[in-house]
Amino acid sequence: MTEQQQEEKRYDPNDTTLKFVTRQDDITGDDDPETRRAEMSCGHAVTPQSLTGWCRSLLDQGQHKFMCPALKDGTLQRCNAEWPYVEVRRLAVLTQKEQSHFEETMAVLAAAEYCEHKTCPGCQTFVERADITNLCAICTICTAEKGRTFQFCWQCMKEWKGPGPRSDRCENPGCTNPDIEKLAKCRYIKLPEVKNVSCPSMRACPTCGNLVEHDTTGCKNIICNRCRVEFCFVCLKVTQECLQTSSYFIGCSAGVAPRQTSIPTWNRN
């Protein structure tokens, strides 16, 4: 965004539907007294620029729900209130171009969260996998064209070999889960703000199995960009459980969880 566009992002001082506050921006910490800030539904203060920037960064991380990053008063716990898009669109003073980008990205990310699609190795059309615990997928188009049931492996993307259903592999040579290989080979990182604790740089979300990485800044907890569950990157417990015996910025009582050798299955029920 250009400086000129940033200058144009200003609240209308005559808009009586907004609640203006004089305290600092709860996203950036900026306390310029000349800057007008509005209060979100969760009670935290934002400028159009900071709100737009934060929500755009969430979209860039694959998150289509907008959660407040501010800390609750007197704590190190994030607010995490979900801001409705209509509120974000209005208080971020989105331009038409920004609004189109936000809505198109949100639609793509939402579809990816609730459906799993891959391209059939036979006909190259999209196939949706209904059972995420079963690697054996059926393509209805290839089945109709070939006059027999056409099944392929969701993992190695070759025509299925062996009995099914299976959740680990088919009987094609070299059918291995690339995510498990990534977990096994990823480097170790240190979290400077968590007393330099060392842990693998990549984890499979303990709730849905989505692979996530820590950027080594801030606390040890992250929010999965698929299932939206917050968990501890160090001990792999969900945050609420981890915080019963620890805090955001100290080591875990359970220690550092070892490299994962399997991918958790997401039970969406």
PEFEN-V926834 format. One record per pair of residues at least 4 apart in sequence whose ideal C-beta (glycine too) atoms are under 8 Angstrom apart, sorted by the first residue. I is the first residue (numbers start at 0). J is the second residue. D is the distance in whole Angstrom. If there is no record, write none. Layout:
BEGIN
I&J&D ; I&J&D
END
This chain:
BEGIN
0&4&5 ; 0&5&6 ; 0&51&8 ; 1&5&7 ; 2&6&6 ; 3&7&7 ; 4&8&7 ; 4&94&7 ; 5&48&6 ; 8&46&8 ; 8&47&4 ; 8&48&5 ; 8&51&7 ; 8&92&5 ; 9&35&7 ; 9&47&7 ; 9&92&8 ; 10&14&7 ; 10&17&6 ; 10&19&7 ; 10&35&5 ; 10&36&8 ; 10&37&6 ; 10&46&8 ; 10&47&7 ; 10&92&7 ; 11&17&8 ; 12&19&8 ; 12&35&7 ; 17&37&5 ; 17&38&8 ; 17&90&8 ; 18&37&7 ; 18&38&4 ; 19&35&6 ; 19&36&7 ; 19&37&6 ; 19&38&8 ; 20&36&5 ; 20&37&7 ; 20&38&5 ; 20&44&5 ; 21&32&7 ; 21&36&8 ; 22&30&8 ; 22&36&7 ; 22&44&6 ; 23&28&6 ; 23&29&6 ; 23&30&4 ; 23&44&7 ; 24&28&6 ; 24&29&4 ; 24&30&7 ; 24&34&7 ; 24&36&6 ; 24&44&6 ; 24&45&6 ; 24&46&6 ; 24&49&5 ; 25&43&4 ; 25&44&5 ; 25&45&7 ; 25&67&8 ; 25&69&4 ; 26&43&8 ; 26&45&6 ; 26&49&4 ; 26&50&7 ; 26&52&8 ; 26&53&5 ; 26&68&6 ; 26&69&7 ; 27&46&8 ; 27&49&5 ; 29&34&7 ; 29&46&7 ; 29&49&7 ; 34&46&6 ; 35&46&7 ; 36&44&4 ; 36&45&6 ; 36&46&5 ; 37&44&7 ; 37&45&6 ; 37&46&8 ; 37&90&5 ; 38&42&6 ; 38&43&7 ; 38&44&6 ; 39&43&5 ; 39&44&8 ; 39&45&6 ; 39&50&8 ; 39&67&7 ; 39&80&8 ; 39&82&6 ; 39&86&7 ; 39&90&7 ; 40&80&7 ; 40&82&7 ; 40&83&8 ; 40&86&6 ; 41&67&5 ; 41&69&8 ; 41&78&6 ; 41&80&4 ; 41&82&7 ; 43&67&6 ; 43&69&4 ; 43&78&6 ; 45&49&5 ; 45&50&4 ; 45&90&7 ; 46&50&7 ; 47&51&6 ; 47&90&7 ; 47&91&5 ; 47&92&4 ; 48&52&6 ; 49&53&6 ; 50&54&6 ; 50&87&7 ; 50&90&6 ; 50&91&4 ; 51&55&6 ; 51&91&4 ; 51&92&8 ; 51&93&7 ; 51&97&7 ; 52&56&6 ; 53&57&7 ; 53&65&8 ; 53&68&6 ; 54&58&7 ; 54&65&5 ; 54&82&8 ; 54&87&6 ; 54&91&6 ; 54&101&7 ; 55&59&6 ; 55&101&8 ; 56&60&7 ; 57&62&4 ; 57&63&8 ; 57&64&8 ; 57&65&6 ; 57&66&7 ; 58&62&7 ; 58&63&7 ; 58&101&7 ; 58&104&5 ; 58&105&7 ; 58&108&7 ; 60&224&5 ; 61&108&6 ; 61&111&8 ; 61&224&4 ; 61&225&7 ; 62&66&8 ; 62&108&7 ; 62&222&7 ; 62&224&5 ; 62&227&7 ; 63&104&7 ; 63&105&4 ; 63&108&4 ; 63&109&5 ; 63&112&7 ; 64&81&6 ; 64&227&6 ; 65&81&7 ; 65&82&4 ; 65&84&7 ; 65&87&5 ; 66&77&8 ; 66&78&8 ; 66&79&5 ; 66&80&7 ; 66&81&6 ; 66&82&7 ; 66&222&7 ; 66&227&8 ; 67&77&7 ; 67&78&4 ; 67&79&6 ; 67&80&5 ; 67&81&8 ; 67&82&6 ; 68&77&6 ; 68&78&7 ; 69&77&7 ; 69&78&5 ; 70&74&6 ; 70&75&6 ; 70&76&7 ; 70&77&6 ; 70&78&7 ; 71&76&5 ; 71&77&7 ; 71&78&6 ; 75&218&7 ; 75&246&7 ; 75&247&5 ; 75&248&7 ; 76&247&7 ; 79&222&8 ; 79&229&7 ; 82&86&5 ; 82&87&5 ; 83&87&7 ; 84&88&6 ; 84&101&8 ; 84&105&7 ; 85&89&6 ; 86&90&6 ; 87&91&5 ; 87&93&8 ; 87&101&8 ; 88&93&5 ; 88&98&6 ; 88&101&7 ; 91&97&8 ; 93&97&4 ; 93&98&4 ; 93&101&7 ; 94&98&7 ; 95&99&6 ; 96&100&6 ; 97&101&6 ; 98&102&6 ; 99&103&6 ; 100&104&6 ; 101&105&6 ; 102&106&6 ; 103&107&7 ; 104&108&6 ; 105&109&6 ; 106&110&6 ; 107&111&6 ; 108&112&6 ; 109&113&7 ; 110&114&6 ; 111&225&8 ; 112&225&6 ; 112&226&8 ; 114&127&6 ; 115&127&7 ; 115&128&5 ; 115&131&6 ; 116&125&5 ; 116&126&7 ; 116&127&5 ; 116&128&8 ; 117&125&7 ; 117&126&6 ; 117&128&7 ; 117&136&7 ; 117&153&6 ; 117&156&7 ; 118&123&5 ; 118&124&7 ; 118&125&6 ; 118&126&7 ; 119&123&6 ; 119&124&5 ; 119&125&8 ; 119&126&5 ; 119&138&4 ; 119&140&7 ; 119&141&6 ; 119&151&6 ; 120&151&5 ; 120&156&5 ; 120&157&6 ; 120&158&7 ; 121&138&6 ; 121&140&8 ; 121&141&4 ; 121&145&8 ; 121&149&6 ; 121&151&7 ; 121&158&7 ; 122&138&6 ; 122&140&5 ; 122&141&5 ; 122&144&7 ; 124&138&7 ; 124&140&6 ; 126&136&6 ; 126&137&8 ; 126&138&5 ; 128&133&8 ; 128&136&5 ; 128&153&6 ; 130&164&7 ; 131&264&7 ; 131&265&6 ; 132&164&8 ; 132&166&5 ; 132&264&5 ; 133&153&8 ; 133&163&7 ; 133&164&4 ; 133&165&7 ; 133&166&7 ; 134&152&5 ; 134&153&5 ; 134&154&5 ; 134&163&8 ; 134&164&7 ; 134&165&6 ; 134&166&6 ; 134&167&8 ; 134&168&7 ; 134&169&6 ; 135&150&5 ; 135&152&7 ; 135&153&8 ; 135&159&5 ; 135&163&4 ; 135&164&5 ; 135&165&7 ; 135&169&7 ; 136&150&7 ; 136&151&6 ; 136&152&8 ; 136&153&5 ; 136&159&8 ; 137&142&7 ; 137&148&6 ; 137&149&7 ; 137&150&5 ; 138&142&6 ; 138&149&5 ; 138&150&8 ; 138&151&7 ; 139&143&6 ; 140&144&6 ; 141&145&6 ; 141&149&4 ; 142&147&7 ; 142&148&5 ; 142&149&5 ; 145&149&5 ; 149&158&7 ; 150&158&7 ; 150&159&4 ; 150&163&7 ; 151&156&7 ; 151&157&7 ; 151&158&5 ; 151&159&6 ; 152&156&7 ; 152&157&6 ; 152&158&8 ; 152&159&5 ; 152&160&8 ; 152&168&8 ; 152&169&4 ; 152&171&6 ; 152&174&6 ; 154&168&6 ; 154&169&7 ; 154&174&6 ; 154&175&8 ; 154&176&6 ; 155&168&8 ; 155&169&7 ; 155&171&5 ; 155&173&7 ; 155&174&4 ; 155&175&8 ; 157&169&8 ; 157&171&5 ; 157&174&8 ; 159&163&6 ; 159&169&5 ; 160&169&5 ; 160&170&4 ; 160&171&5 ; 161&165&7 ; 161&169&5 ; 161&170&3 ; 163&169&7 ; 165&169&7 ; 166&264&7 ; 167&176&8 ; 168&174&4 ; 168&175&7 ; 168&176&7 ; 169&174&5 ; 170&174&7 ; 175&179&7 ; 175&180&7 ; 176&180&7 ; 176&262&6 ; 177&181&6 ; 178&182&7 ; 178&203&7 ; 178&208&8 ; 178&210&6 ; 178&262&6 ; 179&183&6 ; 179&259&8 ; 179&260&7 ; 179&261&7 ; 179&262&6 ; 180&184&6 ; 181&185&6 ; 181&201&6 ; 181&210&6 ; 182&199&7 ; 182&201&6 ; 182&202&8 ; 182&203&6 ; 182&210&8 ; 182&258&6 ; 182&259&5 ; 182&260&7 ; 183&258&6 ; 183&260&7 ; 185&199&5 ; 185&200&5 ; 185&201&4 ; 185&258&8 ; 186&199&8 ; 186&200&5 ; 187&197&5 ; 187&198&7 ; 187&199&6 ; 187&200&7 ; 188&197&7 ; 188&198&7 ; 188&199&8 ; 188&200&4 ; 188&213&7 ; 188&215&5 ; 189&195&5 ; 189&196&7 ; 189&197&5 ; 189&215&7 ; 190&194&8 ; 190&195&7 ; 190&196&5 ; 190&197&8 ; 190&198&7 ; 190&213&7 ; 190&215&6 ; 190&219&6 ; 190&232&8 ; 190&233&7 ; 191&195&6 ; 191&215&7 ; 191&216&8 ; 192&216&7 ; 192&217&6 ; 192&218&7 ; 192&248&6 ; 193&218&7 ; 193&219&5 ; 193&233&7 ; 193&247&8 ; 193&248&6 ; 193&249&7 ; 193&250&7 ; 194&248&8 ; 194&249&7 ; 194&250&6 ; 196&219&7 ; 196&233&6 ; 196&250&5 ; 196&255&7 ; 197&255&7 ; 198&213&8 ; 198&232&6 ; 198&233&5 ; 198&255&5 ; 198&256&8 ; 199&258&5 ; 200&212&6 ; 200&213&7 ; 201&210&6 ; 201&211&7 ; 201&212&5 ; 202&210&7 ; 202&211&6 ; 202&212&8 ; 202&213&8 ; 202&232&6 ; 202&235&7 ; 202&259&7 ; 203&208&5 ; 203&209&7 ; 203&210&6 ; 203&211&8 ; 203&259&5 ; 203&262&5 ; 203&263&6 ; 204&208&6 ; 204&209&5 ; 204&210&8 ; 204&211&6 ; 204&223&4 ; 204&225&7 ; 204&226&6 ; 204&228&7 ; 204&230&7 ; 204&263&7 ; 205&228&8 ; 205&230&6 ; 205&235&5 ; 205&236&7 ; 205&237&7 ; 205&263&6 ; 206&223&7 ; 206&226&5 ; 206&228&4 ; 206&230&7 ; 206&237&7 ; 206&263&7 ; 206&265&7 ; 207&223&6 ; 207&225&5 ; 207&226&4 ; 207&228&7 ; 207&263&7 ; 207&265&4 ; 208&262&4 ; 208&263&4 ; 208&264&6 ; 208&265&6 ; 209&223&6 ; 209&224&7 ; 209&225&4 ; 209&226&7 ; 209&265&8 ; 211&221&6 ; 211&223&6 ; 211&224&7 ; 211&232&8 ; 213&219&8 ; 213&221&6 ; 213&232&5 ; 218&247&4 ; 218&248&6 ; 219&231&6 ; 219&232&5 ; 219&233&5 ; 219&247&7 ; 219&248&7 ; 219&251&8 ; 220&229&6 ; 220&230&7 ; 220&231&5 ; 220&232&7 ; 220&238&5 ; 220&241&7 ; 220&247&6 ; 221&229&7 ; 221&230&7 ; 221&232&6 ; 222&227&6 ; 222&228&7 ; 222&229&5 ; 223&227&6 ; 223&228&5 ; 223&229&8 ; 223&230&7 ; 226&265&7 ; 228&237&6 ; 229&237&7 ; 229&238&4 ; 230&235&6 ; 230&236&7 ; 230&237&5 ; 230&238&6 ; 230&241&8 ; 231&235&6 ; 231&236&5 ; 231&237&8 ; 231&238&6 ; 231&241&4 ; 231&245&8 ; 231&251&6 ; 233&250&7 ; 233&251&5 ; 233&255&5 ; 233&256&7 ; 234&241&6 ; 234&245&8 ; 234&251&4 ; 234&253&4 ; 234&254&7 ; 234&255&7 ; 234&256&5 ; 235&256&4 ; 235&259&8 ; 236&240&4 ; 236&241&4 ; 236&251&8 ; 236&253&7 ; 237&241&7 ; 238&242&6 ; 239&243&7 ; 241&245&5 ; 241&251&6 ; 241&253&8 ; 242&246&6 ; 242&247&7 ; 244&251&8 ; 244&252&4 ; 244&253&8 ; 245&249&6 ; 245&250&7 ; 245&251&5 ; 245&252&6 ; 250&254&8 ; 251&255&7
END
